Amino acid sequence: MNDYLLEILRCPKSGGKLELDKDKMELICKESKLAYPIVDGIPIMLLDEARELKEDTNEN
């Protein structure tokens, strides 16, 4: 994922900035505590496809 795309994409729920997790191939929003998958290089920015981040871990 290129830096420009990462800079313009925002979380559809909160409008917050997204961070790339290269290990899990996800875009992380700390504001909404959601992780959006990246499939074949394409970010899936649907709330139904997002994974909730656990608060009791140090998950990014």
C-alpha positions in Angstrom: 0.0 0.0 0.0 1.5 3.3 -1.0 1.9 6.2 1.5 -0.4 8.5 -0.5 -3.3 6.1 -0.4 -2.7 5.5 3.3 -2.8 9.3 3.9 -6.1 9.9 2.2 -8.1 6.9 3.5 -10.1 7.4 6.6 -12.1 5.0 8.8 -15.7 4.9 7.6 -17.0 4.7 11.1 -15.1 7.5 12.9 -13.4 9.3 10.1 -10.1 8.7 12.0 -6.7 8.2 10.5 -5.6 4.6 9.6 -2.4 2.8 10.3 -1.0 -0.1 8.3 -0.2 -3.3 10.1 2.0 -5.1 7.5 2.1 -8.4 9.5 -1.6 -8.9 9.5 -2.3 -6.9 6.3 -4.9 -4.7 7.9 -5.6 -1.0 8.3 -6.1 -0.1 11.9 -8.2 2.7 13.3 -7.4 3.4 17.0 -10.4 5.8 17.4 -13.1 3.2 16.4 -11.0 0.2 17.5 -11.5 -1.5 14.2 -9.2 -3.3 11.7 -10.0 -3.4 8.0 -8.5 -6.3 6.0 -6.4 -5.8 2.9 -7.2 -8.5 0.3 -5.0 -8.8 -2.8 -3.7 -5.2 -2.2 -7.2 -3.7 -1.9 -8.4 -2.3 1.4 -11.9 -3.6 2.3 -13.4 -0.5 4.0 -16.7 -2.0 4.9 -17.9 -2.0 8.6 -19.3 -5.5 8.1 -15.8 -6.8 7.1 -13.9 -5.0 9.9 -12.5 -6.8 12.9 -12.9 -5.4 16.4 -9.7 -4.9 18.2 -9.4 -6.3 21.7 -9.0 -3.7 24.4 -7.2 -6.0 26.8 -4.2 -6.6 24.5 -1.6 -4.3 23.0 -2.9 -5.0 19.5 -2.2 -2.3 17.0 
